[in-house]
Structures are given as structure tokens and as C-alpha cells.
Amino acid sequence: MAAQKLSSSKKNGARKYGKAAGKSVESAMRRKNRGTLRSGKGGKGSKVTSRKQAVAIGLSEARKKDAKVPKKKAA
């Protein structure tokens, strides 16, 4: 069996996402479950029903607050 190469962040146990990012995603998920999470600028869009979309909104809010979140991948 070939040994898999681990990245440097995995070796030293560094977090990929910070605690603040986790809190932001948690808050977005809670708002989604309550039905108050809305998409679009200023929350003027439609109601969010997708779990993935709720996570994306939470991470986006965390980035705005300068939390430790990896950069968005270019589409």
C-alpha cells in the first residue's frame, strides 16, 4: 500500500475554518430552519430552502467579518 501524502495543515492540526466561521454558518442554518434566511443583497431575495445555499451564505457572511475562511474557488 502506498502512503498518502498529507498537506502541511493536516500535519500540524491547523483548522481550515475558524471558530467564527462555524458560528456564522450555524447562525445561517438556524435562520434557514426558522424560515427567515433570505438570499440576495440585503436579504431582499427569495426564501432559502437549500442546505448548501445556507452554508454558502454563512461562509460569505464570515468572510465579510474577516473570519478564517478559505478563499472562494473561481467559477
ABEGO torsion letter per residue (X at the ends): XBBBBBBAAAAAGBBABBAAAAAAAAAAAAAAAAGABBBEBGGABBBBABAAAAAAAAAAAAAAAGBBBBBBBBX
